[in-house]
Amino acid sequence: MQVKELKSEGLSRSYAITIAKEDLAEKLEAKIKEMQPQVNLKGFRKGKVPASHIRKMFGQSIMNDVVQEAVTESTQKTLEDNKVRPAGQPSIDLRANGEDVTKGKADLEYTLNVETIPEFEPVDPKTLKYTRLTTELDDKVVEDQLAELAKGQKSYKKKAKTAKAKKDDAVLINFTGRVDGEAFEGGAMEGHQLVLGSGTFIPGFEDQLIGVKAGDKLDVKVTFPKDYQVDTLADKEAVFETEVLEVQGATDAKVDDEFAKKFGMEDLKSLKEAVSKQAEGELEEQSRMKLKRAILDDLDAKHKFDLPPNMVEAEFNNIWAQVEKEKEAGQLDEDDAKKSDKKLKADYRKIAERRVRLGLVLAEIGAKAEIQITNEELQQAIVSEARRYPGQEQQVIEFYQKNPEAVAQMRAPIFEEKTVNYIIDSAKMTDKKVDRDELFKEDDMI
């Protein structure tokens, strides 16, 4: 194998690599000899097929594999010999005629282009200083969360016949929907309880029931949304013949032992303890999030070096694809919606650069600290991911079992969290008590 450096500028490296056709021929013969004992062809005993016959039957296919393996091996050796740490997948430009190479008529010649990870010395975490914001749990927070739970367990009681329905009341109704005078499938129900203001029915339906009372009969006129899931009804005008059976008033559930049992708790004391534990966990998570943001901001400010252009471009493309998806769905952030595409792209390119820079810094700090990801940690991450899809847990787990690349992608966030933990443990930390509002105050994002 011959290697010649063609370019070494900034983070870009290029090498011309040549592997003689004679070397490829030797690899082909070695490959045939290796597989010969396993070859089973009609007319021959297993393992007794002549090498010449194997070469005639499968030589071209085997040579294709030989060339691919030669490219992989020579690329890896070139990177190792030149102490190149690639920032992403290198690109291969074949210079020789591929057909001639696989037929043994020409040397394998290709150009290896690669971007390198920049050389820099990361900051020593032991020299860093941070302030960690903490908040003590307020009993009122627990009471407020119990009250929210009670709102979600409302009961409805029949009101007097003369009572008029108002927002947050429930109405018990019969209805039949018609489009162009014809009833449609799924458009009729009897004894249906509808909470006014819940937004569970077609827009405009619930509003027309404000003020009705038991015994009222009315036509509710609405237009199905353009994106309604039933294509035959989308954007169609409909009339629902509606009869009001009852108007019901809402009552929050009483927070007592019986209420607690609805959540699988023995009594109210157990429920309060569970709510308190969850609330404390939220405070701890928010405190860590604030601290992590401060650490990342600090690391970003303390490190300045050239970034691999392809890494930045790939990160930007991922971000921009999400931005365009949000634009199409009308879900773009209010501030972003006011900006031109040119301004948005400039802003998000800065974010892409920040992410790449921080990824490289954390990788260096983690490598120096010899941080490793265990199989157990990967399995826990896969199980956690599977739990996000109730009823499909087994399919998610099987997906990761069959896709090593997907498992590899899970390493990055685990590695980042472990590296941040290492920085927190190594840095000088000062705790500062603040109120809940300050702890949850949103920080400006770049």
Sine and cosine of phi, psi and omega as CSV:
sin_phi,cos_phi,sin_psi,cos_psi,sin_omega,cos_omega
0.00,0.00,0.73,-0.68,0.05,-1.00
-0.91,-0.42,0.70,-0.71,-0.01,-1.00
-0.78,-0.62,0.77,-0.64,0.04,-1.00
-0.78,-0.63,0.81,-0.59,0.03,-1.00
-0.96,0.27,0.81,-0.59,0.00,-1.00
-0.99,-0.16,-0.57,0.82,-0.06,-1.00
-0.49,-0.87,0.63,-0.77,0.11,-0.99
-0.55,-0.83,0.99,0.12,-0.05,-1.00
-0.80,-0.59,0.85,-0.53,-0.01,-1.00
0.85,0.53,-0.86,-0.50,0.00,-1.00
-0.98,-0.19,0.11,0.99,-0.04,-1.00
-0.99,-0.14,0.70,-0.72,0.07,-1.00
-0.73,-0.68,0.63,-0.78,0.07,-1.00
-0.70,-0.71,0.66,-0.75,0.00,-1.00
-0.72,-0.70,0.67,-0.74,0.13,-0.99
-1.00,-0.08,0.84,-0.54,-0.07,-1.00
-0.87,-0.50,0.74,-0.67,0.01,-1.00
-0.79,-0.61,0.76,-0.66,0.09,-1.00
-0.85,-0.53,0.87,-0.50,-0.09,-1.00
-0.88,0.47,0.57,-0.82,0.00,-1.00
-0.88,0.48,-0.49,0.87,0.03,-1.00
-0.91,0.42,-0.62,0.79,0.04,-1.00
-0.91,0.41,-0.63,0.78,0.03,-1.00
-0.91,0.42,-0.63,0.78,0.01,-1.00
-0.90,0.45,-0.64,0.77,0.04,-1.00
-0.89,0.46,-0.67,0.74,0.02,-1.00
-0.90,0.44,-0.61,0.79,0.02,-1.00
-0.89,0.46,-0.73,0.68,-0.01,-1.00
-0.89,0.46,-0.65,0.76,0.02,-1.00
-0.90,0.44,-0.62,0.79,-0.01,-1.00
-0.92,0.40,-0.68,0.73,0.01,-1.00
-0.90,0.44,-0.68,0.73,0.00,-1.00
-0.90,0.44,-0.60,0.80,-0.01,-1.00
-0.92,0.39,-0.61,0.79,-0.07,-1.00
-1.00,0.01,-0.24,0.97,-0.11,-0.99
-0.81,0.59,-0.69,0.72,-0.03,-1.00
-0.90,0.44,-0.32,0.95,-0.06,-1.00
-0.98,-0.19,-0.13,0.99,-0.07,-1.00
-0.97,0.26,0.74,-0.67,-0.01,-1.00
-0.77,-0.63,0.98,-0.21,-0.03,-1.00
-0.86,-0.50,0.52,-0.86,0.02,-1.00
-0.87,0.50,0.74,-0.67,0.00,-1.00
0.99,-0.11,-0.12,0.99,0.00,-1.00
-0.75,-0.66,0.52,-0.85,0.15,-0.99
-0.96,0.28,0.51,-0.86,-0.01,-1.00
-0.84,0.55,0.77,-0.64,0.03,-1.00
1.00,0.07,-0.05,1.00,-0.05,-1.00
-0.93,-0.36,0.21,0.98,0.03,-1.00
-0.95,0.30,0.80,-0.59,-0.01,-1.00
-0.87,0.49,0.56,-0.83,0.01,-1.00
-0.86,0.51,-0.59,0.81,-0.01,-1.00
-0.90,0.44,-0.59,0.81,0.00,-1.00
-0.95,0.31,-0.64,0.77,0.05,-1.00
-0.88,0.47,-0.66,0.75,0.00,-1.00
-0.89,0.45,-0.64,0.77,-0.01,-1.00
-0.92,0.39,-0.67,0.75,-0.08,-1.00
-0.98,0.20,-0.68,0.74,-0.17,-0.99
-0.82,-0.58,0.11,0.99,-0.12,-0.99
-0.82,0.58,-0.70,0.71,-0.04,-1.00
-0.89,0.45,-0.69,0.72,0.00,-1.00
-0.91,0.41,-0.68,0.74,0.01,-1.00
-0.91,0.42,-0.64,0.77,-0.01,-1.00
-0.89,0.45,-0.61,0.80,0.06,-1.00
-0.85,0.53,-0.68,0.73,0.03,-1.00
-0.91,0.41,-0.65,0.76,0.00,-1.00
-0.87,0.50,-0.71,0.71,-0.01,-1.00
-0.90,0.45,-0.70,0.72,0.00,-1.00
-0.88,0.47,-0.69,0.72,0.02,-1.00
-0.90,0.43,-0.61,0.79,0.00,-1.00
-0.90,0.44,-0.66,0.75,0.04,-1.00
-0.89,0.46,-0.72,0.69,-0.02,-1.00
-0.88,0.48,-0.75,0.66,-0.04,-1.00
-0.91,0.41,-0.69,0.72,-0.03,-1.00
-0.94,0.35,-0.56,0.83,0.06,-1.00
-0.90,0.44,-0.73,0.68,-0.01,-1.00
-0.89,0.46,-0.67,0.74,-0.02,-1.00
-0.92,0.39,-0.64,0.77,0.02,-1.00
-0.88,0.47,-0.69,0.72,0.01,-1.00
-0.90,0.44,-0.67,0.74,-0.01,-1.00
-0.93,0.38,-0.71,0.70,-0.03,-1.00
-0.89,0.45,-0.56,0.83,-0.02,-1.00
-0.99,-0.11,0.14,0.99,0.04,-1.00
0.79,0.61,0.71,0.70,0.01,-1.00
-1.00,-0.10,0.80,-0.61,0.12,-0.99
-0.98,-0.22,0.97,-0.26,-0.09,-1.00
-0.94,0.34,0.68,-0.74,0.10,-1.00
-0.99,-0.14,0.98,0.22,-0.06,-1.00
0.96,-0.28,-0.01,-1.00,-0.06,-1.00
-0.97,0.26,0.81,-0.58,0.06,-1.00
-0.90,0.43,0.39,-0.92,0.06,-1.00
-0.97,-0.26,0.57,-0.82,-0.04,-1.00
-0.89,-0.46,0.81,-0.58,0.09,-1.00
-0.90,-0.44,0.95,-0.32,-0.01,-1.00
-0.95,0.30,0.80,-0.60,-0.04,-1.00
-0.99,-0.17,-0.45,0.89,0.02,-1.00
-1.00,0.03,0.30,-0.95,0.07,-1.00
-0.93,0.36,0.88,-0.48,-0.11,-0.99
-0.86,0.51,-0.63,0.78,-0.02,-1.00
-0.92,0.38,-0.64,0.77,0.02,-1.00
-0.90,0.43,-0.62,0.79,-0.01,-1.00
-0.90,0.43,-0.75,0.66,-0.06,-1.00
-0.94,0.33,-0.33,0.94,0.06,-1.00
-1.00,-0.03,0.03,1.00,0.05,-1.00
0.98,0.20,0.27,0.96,-0.04,-1.00
-1.00,-0.06,-0.26,0.97,-0.08,-1.00
-0.60,-0.80,0.44,-0.90,0.11,-0.99
-0.91,0.40,0.44,-0.90,0.12,-0.99
-0.99,0.11,0.90,-0.44,-0.01,-1.00
-0.80,-0.61,0.81,-0.59,0.05,-1.00
-0.51,-0.86,0.34,-0.94,0.05,-1.00
-0.96,-0.26,0.78,-0.63,0.03,-1.00
-0.98,-0.20,0.88,-0.47,0.04,-1.00
-0.93,-0.38,0.74,-0.67,-0.07,-1.00
-0.52,-0.86,0.60,-0.80,0.17,-0.99
-0.99,-0.12,0.66,-0.75,-0.05,-1.00
-0.98,-0.22,0.43,-0.90,0.13,-0.99
-0.95,0.30,0.75,-0.66,-0.05,-1.00
-0.90,0.44,0.54,-0.84,0.07,-1.00
-1.00,0.06,0.83,-0.56,0.06,-1.00
-0.38,-0.92,0.36,-0.93,0.02,-1.00
-0.98,-0.22,0.92,-0.39,-0.01,-1.00
-0.94,0.34,0.43,-0.91,0.02,-1.00
-0.89,0.45,0.55,-0.84,0.05,-1.00
-0.98,0.18,0.89,-0.45,-0.03,-1.00
-0.81,0.58,-0.44,0.90,-0.02,-1.00
-0.94,0.35,-0.27,0.96,0.01,-1.00
-1.00,-0.04,-0.05,1.00,-0.09,-1.00
-1.00,0.01,0.48,-0.88,0.02,-1.00
-0.74,-0.67,0.71,-0.71,-0.01,-1.00
-0.63,-0.78,0.40,-0.92,0.09,-1.00
-0.94,-0.34,0.83,-0.56,0.00,-1.00
-0.98,-0.18,0.85,-0.53,0.00,-1.00
-0.99,0.14,0.75,-0.67,0.01,-1.00
-0.75,-0.66,0.42,-0.91,0.01,-1.00
-0.64,-0.77,0.70,-0.72,0.06,-1.00
-0.99,0.14,0.58,-0.81,-0.01,-1.00
-0.93,0.36,0.80,-0.60,0.03,-1.00
-1.00,-0.01,0.73,-0.69,0.01,-1.00
-0.84,0.55,-0.52,0.86,-0.02,-1.00
-0.89,0.45,-0.55,0.84,0.02,-1.00
-0.88,0.47,-0.68,0.74,0.02,-1.00
-0.90,0.44,-0.70,0.71,0.01,-1.00
-0.89,0.45,-0.64,0.77,0.02,-1.00
-0.90,0.44,-0.64,0.77,0.00,-1.00
-0.94,0.35,-0.57,0.82,0.09,-1.00
-0.90,0.43,-0.62,0.78,0.02,-1.00
-0.91,0.42,-0.61,0.79,0.04,-1.00
-0.91,0.42,-0.63,0.78,0.06,-1.00
-0.88,0.47,-0.63,0.78,-0.01,-1.00
-0.91,0.42,-0.60,0.80,0.03,-1.00
-0.89,0.45,-0.54,0.84,0.00,-1.00
-0.98,0.21,-0.14,0.99,0.01,-1.00
-0.91,-0.42,0.56,0.83,-0.03,-1.00
-0.88,0.48,0.53,-0.85,0.15,-0.99
-0.90,-0.44,0.42,-0.91,-0.04,-1.00
-0.85,-0.53,0.76,-0.66,-0.01,-1.00
-0.88,-0.48,0.60,-0.80,-0.03,-1.00
-0.87,0.50,0.75,-0.66,0.06,-1.00
-1.00,-0.06,0.13,-0.99,0.04,-1.00
-0.88,0.47,0.45,-0.89,-0.04,-1.00
-0.86,0.51,-0.47,0.88,-0.04,-1.00
-1.00,0.06,-0.11,0.99,-0.06,-1.00
-0.94,0.34,0.73,-0.69,0.02,-1.00
-1.00,-0.06,0.67,-0.74,-0.04,-1.00
-0.94,0.35,0.67,-0.74,0.08,-1.00
-0.78,-0.62,0.14,-0.99,-0.02,-1.00
-0.82,0.57,0.66,-0.76,-0.03,-1.00
0.99,0.17,-0.13,0.99,0.19,-0.98
-0.97,0.26,0.26,-0.97,0.14,-0.99
-0.92,-0.38,0.54,-0.84,0.10,-1.00
-0.85,-0.53,0.66,-0.75,0.07,-1.00
-0.99,-0.14,0.87,-0.48,-0.17,-0.99
-0.71,-0.71,0.43,-0.90,0.28,-0.96
-0.95,-0.30,0.61,-0.79,0.07,-1.00
-0.45,-0.89,0.45,-0.89,0.10,-1.00
-0.71,-0.70,0.83,-0.55,-0.02,-1.00
-0.99,-0.12,0.60,-0.80,0.02,-1.00
-0.70,-0.72,0.63,-0.78,0.12,-0.99
-0.87,-0.50,0.82,-0.57,-0.09,-1.00
0.81,0.59,0.59,0.81,0.05,-1.00
0.99,0.16,-0.06,1.00,-0.04,-1.00
-0.95,-0.32,0.75,-0.66,0.07,-1.00
-0.91,0.41,0.53,-0.85,-0.02,-1.00
-0.83,-0.55,0.38,-0.92,-0.06,-1.00
-0.89,0.46,0.74,-0.67,0.02,-1.00
0.99,0.14,0.09,1.00,-0.08,-1.00
-0.99,-0.14,0.17,0.99,-0.01,-1.00
-0.74,-0.67,0.66,-0.75,0.06,-1.00
-0.52,-0.85,0.44,-0.90,0.06,-1.00
-0.84,-0.55,0.65,-0.76,0.04,-1.00
0.90,0.43,0.55,0.84,-0.03,-1.00
-1.00,0.08,0.76,-0.65,0.04,-1.00
-1.00,-0.04,0.84,-0.54,-0.02,-1.00
-0.83,-0.56,0.84,-0.53,0.05,-1.00
-1.00,0.08,0.86,-0.52,-0.04,-1.00
-0.96,0.29,0.81,-0.58,-0.06,-1.00
0.99,-0.15,-0.01,1.00,-0.01,-1.00
-0.98,0.21,-0.35,0.93,0.00,-1.00
0.94,0.33,0.36,0.93,-0.04,-1.00
-1.00,0.05,-0.27,0.96,0.00,-1.00
-0.97,-0.25,0.07,-1.00,0.01,-1.00
-0.82,0.57,0.67,-0.74,0.01,-1.00
-0.77,0.64,0.76,-0.65,0.02,-1.00
0.99,-0.13,-0.34,0.94,-0.04,-1.00
-0.92,0.39,-0.79,0.61,-0.08,-1.00
-0.91,0.40,-0.58,0.81,-0.01,-1.00
-0.86,0.52,-0.58,0.81,-0.06,-1.00
-0.97,0.25,-0.13,0.99,0.04,-1.00
-0.99,-0.14,-0.08,1.00,0.10,-1.00
-0.91,0.42,0.81,-0.58,0.03,-1.00
0.99,-0.11,-0.10,1.00,0.02,-1.00
-0.98,0.22,0.29,-0.96,0.06,-1.00
-0.69,-0.72,0.22,-0.98,-0.04,-1.00
-0.82,0.57,0.71,-0.71,0.02,-1.00
1.00,-0.09,-0.24,0.97,0.00,-1.00
-0.93,0.36,0.58,-0.81,0.12,-0.99
-0.81,-0.58,0.74,-0.67,-0.05,-1.00
-0.45,-0.89,0.35,-0.94,0.11,-0.99
-0.99,-0.14,0.86,-0.52,0.04,-1.00
-0.99,-0.16,0.88,-0.47,-0.06,-1.00
-0.97,-0.23,0.82,-0.58,-0.02,-1.00
-0.64,-0.77,0.21,-0.98,0.12,-0.99
-0.84,-0.54,0.81,-0.58,0.02,-1.00
-0.90,0.44,0.60,-0.80,0.03,-1.00
-0.86,0.51,0.44,-0.90,0.00,-1.00
-0.90,0.44,-0.50,0.87,-0.02,-1.00
-0.98,-0.18,0.40,0.92,-0.01,-1.00
-0.85,0.52,0.62,-0.79,-0.13,-0.99
-0.91,0.42,-0.40,0.92,0.06,-1.00
-1.00,-0.09,0.95,-0.31,-0.11,-0.99
-0.83,0.55,-0.61,0.80,-0.07,-1.00
-0.94,0.34,-0.25,0.97,-0.01,-1.00
-0.96,-0.29,-0.26,0.97,-0.06,-1.00
-0.82,0.57,0.77,-0.64,0.06,-1.00
0.91,0.42,0.27,0.96,0.01,-1.00
-1.00,-0.09,0.57,-0.82,0.10,-0.99
-0.99,0.14,0.65,-0.76,-0.03,-1.00
-0.69,-0.72,0.44,-0.90,0.07,-1.00
-0.83,-0.55,0.82,-0.57,0.03,-1.00
-0.96,-0.29,0.92,-0.39,0.10,-1.00
-0.96,0.27,0.90,-0.43,-0.19,-0.98
-0.84,-0.54,0.70,-0.72,0.08,-1.00
-0.86,-0.51,0.80,-0.60,-0.01,-1.00
-1.00,-0.01,0.89,-0.46,-0.01,-1.00
-1.00,0.03,-0.68,0.74,-0.02,-1.00
-0.52,-0.86,0.44,-0.90,0.24,-0.97
-0.93,-0.37,0.77,-0.64,-0.09,-1.00
-0.84,-0.54,0.69,-0.72,0.03,-1.00
-1.00,-0.09,0.55,-0.83,-0.04,-1.00
-1.00,0.03,0.61,-0.79,0.09,-1.00
-0.72,-0.70,0.81,-0.58,0.05,-1.00
-0.90,0.44,0.57,-0.82,0.03,-1.00
-0.91,0.42,0.54,-0.84,0.06,-1.00
-0.98,0.19,0.78,-0.62,-0.04,-1.00
-0.99,0.12,0.99,-0.12,-0.01,-1.00
-0.56,-0.83,-0.20,-0.98,-0.04,-1.00
-0.87,0.49,-0.64,0.77,0.00,-1.00
-0.91,0.42,-0.61,0.79,0.06,-1.00
-0.88,0.48,-0.69,0.72,-0.02,-1.00
-0.88,0.47,-0.57,0.82,-0.04,-1.00
-0.91,0.40,-0.42,0.91,0.04,-1.00
-0.91,0.42,-0.34,0.94,0.00,-1.00
-0.96,-0.26,0.26,0.97,0.05,-1.00
0.98,0.18,0.28,0.96,0.00,-1.00
-0.99,-0.17,0.42,-0.91,-0.01,-1.00
-0.94,0.35,-0.66,0.76,-0.04,-1.00
-0.39,-0.92,0.00,-1.00,-0.04,-1.00
-0.90,0.44,-0.58,0.81,0.00,-1.00
-0.87,0.49,-0.68,0.73,0.00,-1.00
-0.91,0.42,-0.63,0.77,0.02,-1.00
-0.90,0.43,-0.68,0.73,0.02,-1.00
-0.88,0.48,-0.65,0.76,0.01,-1.00
-0.90,0.44,-0.65,0.76,0.01,-1.00
-0.92,0.40,-0.67,0.74,0.02,-1.00
-0.91,0.42,-0.65,0.76,0.01,-1.00
-0.89,0.45,-0.67,0.74,-0.01,-1.00
-0.90,0.44,-0.66,0.75,0.02,-1.00
-0.91,0.41,-0.68,0.73,0.00,-1.00
-0.90,0.45,-0.64,0.77,0.04,-1.00
-0.91,0.42,-0.62,0.78,0.04,-1.00
-0.89,0.46,-0.63,0.78,0.03,-1.00
-0.90,0.43,-0.64,0.77,0.04,-1.00
-0.90,0.43,-0.68,0.73,0.00,-1.00
-0.91,0.42,-0.65,0.76,0.01,-1.00
-0.91,0.42,-0.66,0.75,0.02,-1.00
-0.92,0.39,-0.63,0.77,0.04,-1.00
-0.88,0.47,-0.69,0.73,0.01,-1.00
-0.92,0.39,-0.64,0.76,-0.01,-1.00
-0.88,0.48,-0.68,0.73,0.04,-1.00
-0.89,0.46,-0.69,0.73,-0.02,-1.00
-0.91,0.41,-0.68,0.74,0.01,-1.00
-0.88,0.47,-0.66,0.75,0.02,-1.00
-0.88,0.48,-0.66,0.75,0.02,-1.00
-0.90,0.44,-0.64,0.77,0.01,-1.00
-0.90,0.43,-0.73,0.69,-0.02,-1.00
-0.90,0.43,-0.64,0.77,0.06,-1.00
-0.87,0.49,-0.67,0.75,-0.03,-1.00
-0.92,0.38,-0.70,0.72,0.01,-1.00
-0.90,0.44,-0.62,0.79,0.02,-1.00
-0.89,0.46,-0.67,0.74,-0.03,-1.00
-0.94,0.33,-0.50,0.87,-0.10,-0.99
-1.00,0.06,-0.13,0.99,-0.06,-1.00
-0.81,-0.59,0.83,-0.55,0.05,-1.00
-0.76,-0.65,0.90,-0.44,0.03,-1.00
-0.39,-0.92,0.30,-0.95,0.02,-1.00
-0.90,0.43,0.62,-0.78,-0.01,-1.00
-0.96,-0.28,0.60,-0.80,0.06,-1.00
-0.88,0.47,0.90,-0.44,-0.08,-1.00
-0.81,0.58,-0.65,0.76,-0.03,-1.00
-0.92,0.39,-0.58,0.81,0.04,-1.00
-0.91,0.42,-0.68,0.73,0.02,-1.00
-0.90,0.45,-0.70,0.71,-0.03,-1.00
-0.89,0.46,-0.67,0.74,0.01,-1.00
-0.90,0.44,-0.67,0.74,0.01,-1.00
-0.91,0.41,-0.68,0.73,0.02,-1.00
-0.88,0.47,-0.68,0.74,-0.01,-1.00
-0.88,0.47,-0.62,0.79,0.05,-1.00
-0.90,0.44,-0.70,0.71,0.00,-1.00
-0.91,0.42,-0.72,0.70,-0.08,-1.00
-0.92,0.40,-0.57,0.82,0.06,-1.00
-0.87,0.49,-0.63,0.77,0.03,-1.00
-0.93,0.36,-0.63,0.77,0.02,-1.00
-0.88,0.47,-0.71,0.70,-0.01,-1.00
-0.90,0.43,-0.58,0.81,0.04,-1.00
-0.90,0.44,-0.67,0.74,0.02,-1.00
-0.93,0.37,-0.59,0.81,0.04,-1.00
-0.89,0.46,-0.71,0.70,-0.01,-1.00
-0.89,0.45,-0.56,0.83,-0.02,-1.00
-1.00,0.04,-0.01,1.00,-0.03,-1.00
0.93,0.38,0.47,0.88,-0.06,-1.00
-0.92,-0.39,0.28,0.96,-0.02,-1.00
-0.93,0.38,0.62,-0.78,0.04,-1.00
-0.78,0.62,0.60,-0.80,-0.09,-1.00
-0.83,0.56,-0.69,0.72,0.00,-1.00
-0.92,0.39,-0.66,0.75,-0.01,-1.00
-0.91,0.40,-0.57,0.82,-0.04,-1.00
-0.88,0.47,-0.40,0.92,-0.02,-1.00
-0.99,0.11,-0.21,0.98,-0.10,-0.99
-1.00,-0.05,0.45,-0.89,0.11,-0.99
-0.96,0.27,0.31,-0.95,0.04,-1.00
-0.87,0.50,-0.59,0.81,0.00,-1.00
-0.88,0.47,-0.70,0.71,0.01,-1.00
-0.92,0.39,-0.68,0.73,0.01,-1.00
-0.87,0.50,-0.70,0.71,-0.02,-1.00
-0.90,0.44,-0.63,0.78,0.02,-1.00
-0.90,0.44,-0.69,0.72,0.00,-1.00
-0.90,0.43,-0.71,0.71,-0.07,-1.00
-0.97,0.25,-0.39,0.92,0.11,-0.99
-0.93,0.38,-0.59,0.81,0.07,-1.00
-0.89,0.45,-0.64,0.77,0.03,-1.00
-0.91,0.41,-0.64,0.77,0.04,-1.00
-0.88,0.47,-0.69,0.73,0.02,-1.00
-0.89,0.46,-0.67,0.74,0.01,-1.00
-0.88,0.47,-0.72,0.70,-0.03,-1.00
-0.89,0.46,-0.68,0.73,0.01,-1.00
-0.90,0.43,-0.71,0.70,0.00,-1.00
-0.86,0.51,-0.74,0.68,-0.02,-1.00
-0.92,0.40,-0.59,0.81,0.04,-1.00
-0.88,0.48,-0.66,0.75,0.02,-1.00
-0.93,0.36,-0.65,0.76,0.00,-1.00
-0.90,0.43,-0.74,0.67,0.00,-1.00
-0.89,0.45,-0.58,0.81,0.03,-1.00
-0.89,0.45,-0.67,0.75,0.00,-1.00
-0.93,0.37,-0.70,0.72,0.01,-1.00
-0.89,0.45,-0.69,0.72,0.01,-1.00
-0.91,0.42,-0.62,0.78,0.01,-1.00
-0.91,0.42,-0.69,0.72,0.02,-1.00
-0.89,0.45,-0.54,0.84,0.00,-1.00
-1.00,0.07,-0.02,1.00,0.01,-1.00
0.84,0.54,0.67,0.74,0.02,-1.00
-0.97,0.26,0.76,-0.65,-0.02,-1.00
-0.85,-0.52,0.43,-0.90,0.09,-1.00
-0.96,-0.29,0.85,-0.52,-0.02,-1.00
-1.00,0.07,0.36,-0.93,0.07,-1.00
-0.88,0.48,-0.58,0.82,0.01,-1.00
-0.89,0.46,-0.66,0.76,0.03,-1.00
-0.91,0.42,-0.63,0.77,0.05,-1.00
-0.90,0.43,-0.67,0.74,0.01,-1.00
-0.90,0.44,-0.65,0.76,0.04,-1.00
-0.88,0.47,-0.63,0.78,0.02,-1.00
-0.91,0.41,-0.63,0.77,0.01,-1.00
-0.91,0.41,-0.68,0.73,0.02,-1.00
-0.89,0.45,-0.66,0.75,0.02,-1.00
-0.89,0.46,-0.65,0.76,0.04,-1.00
-0.90,0.43,-0.66,0.75,-0.01,-1.00
-0.89,0.46,-0.58,0.82,-0.02,-1.00
-0.92,0.39,-0.27,0.96,0.05,-1.00
-0.96,0.27,-0.18,0.98,-0.04,-1.00
-0.82,-0.58,0.97,0.24,-0.03,-1.00
-0.81,0.59,0.74,-0.67,0.00,-1.00
1.00,0.02,-0.23,0.97,-0.02,-1.00
-0.85,-0.53,0.30,0.95,-0.09,-1.00
-0.82,0.57,-0.72,0.69,-0.06,-1.00
-0.90,0.44,-0.64,0.77,0.01,-1.00
-0.90,0.44,-0.63,0.78,0.01,-1.00
-0.91,0.42,-0.70,0.71,0.00,-1.00
-0.89,0.46,-0.68,0.74,0.02,-1.00
-0.90,0.43,-0.57,0.82,0.04,-1.00
-0.86,0.50,-0.71,0.70,-0.02,-1.00
-0.94,0.34,-0.52,0.85,0.04,-1.00
-0.91,0.42,-0.52,0.85,-0.05,-1.00
-1.00,-0.07,-0.14,0.99,-0.07,-1.00
-0.78,-0.62,1.00,0.04,0.01,-1.00
-0.85,0.53,-0.51,0.86,0.00,-1.00
-0.90,0.44,-0.63,0.78,0.01,-1.00
-0.92,0.40,-0.61,0.79,0.05,-1.00
-0.90,0.43,-0.66,0.75,0.00,-1.00
-0.87,0.50,-0.59,0.81,0.01,-1.00
-0.91,0.41,-0.37,0.93,0.00,-1.00
-0.97,0.23,-0.29,0.96,-0.03,-1.00
-0.91,0.41,-0.61,0.79,-0.11,-0.99
-0.85,0.53,-0.81,0.59,-0.01,-1.00
-0.91,0.42,-0.54,0.84,0.04,-1.00
-0.92,0.40,-0.71,0.71,0.01,-1.00
-0.88,0.48,-0.67,0.75,-0.01,-1.00
-0.88,0.47,-0.72,0.69,-0.02,-1.00
-0.90,0.44,-0.64,0.77,0.00,-1.00
-0.93,0.37,-0.58,0.81,0.03,-1.00
-0.94,0.35,-0.66,0.75,0.07,-1.00
-0.88,0.48,-0.66,0.75,0.05,-1.00
-0.87,0.50,-0.65,0.76,0.02,-1.00
-0.89,0.46,-0.66,0.75,0.03,-1.00
-0.90,0.44,-0.69,0.73,0.01,-1.00
-0.87,0.49,-0.68,0.73,-0.01,-1.00
-0.93,0.36,-0.50,0.87,-0.08,-1.00
-1.00,0.04,-0.57,0.82,-0.09,-1.00
-0.96,0.27,0.30,-0.95,0.10,-1.00
-0.99,0.15,0.84,-0.54,-0.11,-0.99
-0.90,-0.44,0.74,-0.67,0.08,-1.00
-0.88,-0.48,0.81,-0.59,0.02,-1.00
-1.00,0.03,0.67,-0.74,0.01,-1.00
-0.75,-0.66,0.83,-0.55,0.01,-1.00
-0.99,0.15,0.76,-0.65,0.03,-1.00
-0.73,-0.68,0.20,-0.98,0.05,-1.00
-0.99,0.16,0.19,-0.98,-0.08,-1.00
-0.87,0.50,-0.63,0.78,-0.03,-1.00
-0.88,0.48,-0.67,0.74,0.00,-1.00
-0.93,0.37,-0.62,0.79,-0.01,-1.00
-0.89,0.45,-0.60,0.80,-0.07,-1.00
-0.99,-0.14,0.12,0.99,0.03,-1.00
-0.91,0.43,0.73,-0.68,-0.03,-1.00
-0.96,0.29,0.68,-0.73,0.07,-1.00
-1.00,-0.02,0.49,-0.87,0.07,-1.00
-0.94,0.33,0.68,-0.73,0.05,-1.00
-0.98,-0.19,0.56,-0.83,0.04,-1.00
-0.97,0.24,0.00,0.00,0.00,0.00
